[in-house]
Amino acid sequence: MASKALVFAEQNHARFLDELKALLRIPSVSTLPENKEDCRKAAEFLVADLKKIGIENVGLIETEGHPLVYGDWLHAAGKPTVLIYGHYDVQPAEPLDEWLSPPFEPTERNGNLYARGAVDDKGQVWAQIKALESLMKADGKLPMNVRVLFEGEEEVGGEGIANYVASKPANLKADFALVSDTELFAPGLPTLCVGLRGMIYTEVEVRGAKTDLHSGMYGGAAPNPFVSLAHIIAKLKDEDGKILIPGIYDNVIPPSPEELKAWKSLPFDEEHYRETEVGSKVLVGEKGYSVLERTWARPTLEVHGMPGGFIGAGAKTVIPAKAMAKISMRLVPDMTPAKTFEMFKSYVEKIAPVGVDVEVRLLHSGDACLIGVDNKYVQAATKALHEVWGKDTVFIRSGGSIPIVGDFDRHLGQPSVMMGFGLPDDNIHAPNEKFHLKNFELGIQSLIRFLEEAAG
């Protein structure tokens, strides 16, 4: 027989969806200064709802960037405490002309809800809040103690929450964290993410002459920072995707034989992945490793953009005074961001061509993490997911990074249960981002059952 909370969630699902659409209409793009007030508006939206459903001590925590949202309910004597995490900020929506419906006007289509932030992470945050509401309204209380901490800077590095977690651990005391910012491995397949790659995000700036120069008068004598930058980038990886920084693989811990065996049993179609998700002619990467190994358990290095010089319409024959590239690396256990950045920086400086100066800057970073599947909260999640989805849970890693998970482990000593409900084709960070409506519904049910089960 379904619990009263599950019945409440079913009866109120249409309202839950309408409320989510209202949240999605707020363009809380954390990286754009013009959306600063929208980010605050989204935070205040969450504050208002948390108060309405009965969470206590709810309010904004100011940071140097966008505010944190905090609340708690701590009246379940003798029960564990969960720290629930999510983020209300979203990526920019560009390119706008590739959206089939406006990014900040949520639209239902083909069983999905399309909007920027639909699945990353507003839809999943709303599933968490609505699970809490269902439990509170059904029973007049929560089955366990709860702290809620939502941030508005996950998409730009999460410095505000990282500083808060490091400096205020007593304010966040809990037995474990619940993170809903991941995805199912395949439709209808209950999934727990137990590993994340870390990252460093850098800028490499190359400077040549003191000012832009005429390429006819000075070409052949003056150094060209873009050409120098291209030489640097070309020496970072070989044609097979192997990173060429000396010693970069020394601290890489490979997955266990048991984990590799489990990955091989997953319903993964490499050709479908290439054609549907990636959309390229071929897949690339280190030889000798499967696609899942390359994306989950191997370090990578990628170039994201090269701003500088003349990029307008027509022609301008100029040798730019400087050029820049934004370059990131994904890290795996036991690579540390600090050591990896120093190795990267030292290597870039060493291979820089003569005639230019190079500056390597670290913008933000996060630790890789690996969570044991034998802790009681992961076991409770496994049981709850099986009840709701009717299938055995699979354990996966993610190639992405959620830096706060490492912070929870390092500063608070809390393991994280990463229970998310996105799908691989949800277009996060891309046009036409979506959240499968059935996953929103079953996600709320799963979170309800998990909190009931984890309460013991």
PyMOL commands that set and color helices and strands:
alter all, ss='L'
color gray80, all
select helices_A, chain A and resi 4-11+13-24+33-53+96-98+122-139+154-156+159-167+169-172+215-218+225-234+257-264+270-278+291-296+337-351+376-389+403-412+437-454
alter helices_A, ss='H'
color red, helices_A
select strands_A, chain A and resi 56-61+68-73+81-87+107-109+112-114+145-151+176-179+191-196+198-207+213-214+300-305+318-319+322-331+357-366+369-370+394-398+416-418+434-436
alter strands_A, ss='S'
color yellow, strands_A
deselect
rebuild
show_as cartoon
